[in-house]
């Protein structure tokens, strides 16, 4: 998994600076399209995917998946307990 990333804005600023492009010649939409095409050509892929898993809780503890980045939702299977967390 790739840990070091850079924003599109930083890439565009560097290209503009390195090529000495005037502000009048800049078409940001074209830059964004070219960056997307470049990522496609080098075989880049989405780093994060949403997936569901069941975690058994015993004594208020459960083992989290090793690929967990962000917790989006917790759903209690018990009928008498409401959902305790929902990040939308």
C-alpha positions as CSV (number, residue, x, y, z in Angstrom):
1,X,0.0,0.0,0.0
2,X,1.3,3.4,-0.9
3,X,1.7,5.6,2.2
4,X,3.0,8.8,0.6
5,X,0.6,10.9,-1.4
6,X,0.5,14.3,-2.9
7,X,-2.5,16.5,-3.8
8,X,-3.4,17.5,-7.3
9,X,-2.9,21.2,-6.4
10,X,0.7,20.6,-5.5
11,X,1.3,18.7,-8.8
12,X,-0.3,21.5,-10.8
13,X,1.7,24.2,-9.0
14,X,5.0,22.3,-9.6
15,X,4.2,21.9,-13.3
16,X,3.3,25.5,-13.7
17,X,6.5,26.6,-12.0
18,X,8.7,24.2,-13.8
19,X,7.4,25.0,-17.3
20,X,7.1,28.7,-16.7
21,X,3.5,28.9,-17.7
22,X,1.7,32.2,-17.5
23,X,-1.5,32.5,-15.4
24,X,-3.5,33.3,-18.6
25,X,-2.5,29.9,-20.1
26,X,-3.6,27.8,-17.2
27,X,-6.6,25.5,-17.7
28,X,-7.0,23.7,-14.4
29,X,-9.7,21.2,-15.8
30,X,-7.2,20.0,-18.4
31,X,-4.5,19.5,-15.7
32,X,-6.9,17.4,-13.6
33,X,-7.9,15.3,-16.6
34,X,-4.2,14.7,-17.5
35,X,-3.4,13.7,-14.0
36,X,-6.3,11.2,-14.0
37,X,-5.1,9.8,-17.4
38,X,-1.6,9.5,-16.1
39,X,-2.7,7.5,-13.0
40,X,-4.7,5.2,-15.3
41,X,-1.7,4.6,-17.6
42,X,0.7,3.8,-14.8
43,X,-1.7,1.3,-13.3
44,X,-2.7,3.2,-10.2
45,X,-5.8,2.0,-8.3
46,X,-8.0,3.2,-5.5
47,X,-6.3,2.7,-2.2
48,X,-9.3,2.7,0.0
49,X,-12.4,0.6,-0.3
50,X,-15.5,0.5,1.9
51,X,-16.3,-2.9,3.3
52,X,-18.3,-4.4,6.0
53,X,-17.2,-6.9,8.7
54,X,-18.5,-8.4,11.8
55,X,-16.5,-8.0,15.0
56,X,-17.4,-10.2,18.0
57,X,-17.3,-8.2,21.2
58,X,-16.5,-10.0,24.4
59,X,-16.0,-8.1,27.7
60,X,-16.3,-4.8,25.8
61,X,-13.4,-5.8,23.5
62,X,-13.1,-6.8,19.9
63,X,-10.3,-7.3,17.3
64,X,-10.3,-4.7,14.6
65,X,-9.3,-5.5,11.0
66,X,-5.7,-4.7,10.2
67,X,-6.7,-2.7,7.1
68,X,-9.0,-0.4,9.0
69,X,-8.5,3.3,8.2
70,X,-11.8,5.0,9.1
71,X,-14.8,3.8,11.0
72,X,-18.0,4.7,9.1
73,X,-20.7,2.9,11.0
74,X,-21.3,0.6,14.0
75,X,-24.5,-1.4,14.1
76,X,-25.5,-3.4,17.1
77,X,-27.0,-6.8,16.3
78,X,-28.8,-6.9,19.6
79,X,-32.5,-5.9,19.2
80,X,-32.7,-3.9,22.3
81,X,-29.7,-1.6,21.6
82,X,-29.8,1.4,19.1
83,X,-27.1,2.1,16.6
84,X,-24.3,3.8,18.7
85,X,-22.3,5.4,15.9
86,X,-23.1,6.5,12.3
87,X,-20.8,8.8,10.4
88,X,-22.5,10.0,7.2
